[in-house]
Amino acid sequence: MASIAEQKCPGCGATMRFDPQQGKLVCDYCGTVMDIPTDEPTVEQTQMEGFDFDSLNEQAVDLKAENLPVYNCVSCSAEVIAAPGEFSLTCPYCGNNIVLTDKISGPLRPNGMIPFKIDSKSLPAAMNRFYKNKALLPKNFFSQSTMSKVTGVYVPFWVFDGTMSGTARYRAQNTMSTRQGDYIVSETSHYDLVRDANLTFQDVPVDATGTVEDALMDSLEPFDMNEVKPFDMKYLAGFTASRFDLAKNDIAQRAEDRMRSSADAVLDHEGTAGYQSATRIGGSLKADLKAKYLLFPVYMFDIMHGGKSYSFAVNGQTGKVVGNLPISGSVSFQYFLKRAGAILAACVGASVAMYFMGR
């Protein structure tokens, strides 16, 4: 049965919101401030095989609009339609912050979350730092661009721990040269190397929703995993939150690829130390993964300029900004000419100096 939870002020009954700067629930009407309990159980780790992903995905994804669940806001009784993966939202009629508890119960409940630490009021300053020294921005960008509504979203992530174990085989060689009379004699020794590997990885995050670009979410890293807290609906007050909607294999493969790339780099460096050259000729690594389901804080918004929309995201924990900026063709050409002129002047100056030095 559909159910809604809301966070009301005990003093005046108004809607409360989570304030990232204070790390507490605040009421904007009467000024009441409430701590969020910290005596919750620790974040659990869950084996990937412990989830029935096919069953969960059936619950999480429903492409037919007529089947979208309808909820009644507790405050104003208005009907609120929630997207399949959305479980925290704001009532469009009265502004009440509501959490759809049936979407985060049982196996769908996140193992933990990183609460917002950066307040939305600090985003203009963060964007100014991001714009700084961007020489190719259009000259009128600051005066003629507009920012859309900023949305604070708890984005679902699967965060993986795991091991990469197996062997790697290399063909290596060292060459030693010695002088014998009028000759230099080179002797090359060839080696077959077998290296055993057992590498451990912790906290490899992969976004678990297809509604945002993977590259955008990857660029927001790192998130400080030391600040993960047990899931608590109070942190959702005033923010939007989405549930994972990607299948197990899609997520696990991306995490495994990242671990394998790092493992290969370590093996190629450490396993061939002491040899002048080495080539990987075989071997295999097997992944053993565990995952926990976490929510990470992200601010998302668009900036309109010149009739085009540019998407941006801000790490709600660190303030890191990622996104695409427009490039002015005229400014780019002028920048190229200045750079080319500076290089040409340096070359001419060096040639003149060498001439007077008699070279």
Secondary structure, 3 states (H helix, E strand, C coil): CCCEEECECCCCCCECEEECCCCEEECCCCCCEECCCCCCCCCCCEEHHHCCHHHHHHHHCCCCHHHCCEEECCCCCCEEECCCCEEEEECCCCCCEEEEHHHHCHHHCCCEECCCCCCHHHHHHHHHHHHCCCCCCCCCHHHHCEECCCEEEEEEEEEEEEEEEEEEEEEEEEEEEEEECCEEEEEEEEEEEEEEEEEEEEEEEEECCCCCCHHHHHHCCCCCHHHCEECCHHHHCCCEEECCCCCHHHHHHHHHHHHHHHHHHHHHHHCCCCCCEEEEEEEEEEEEEEEEEEEEEEEEEEEEECCEEEEEEEECCCCCEEECCCCCHHHHHHHHHHHHHHHHHHHHHHHHHHHHCCC
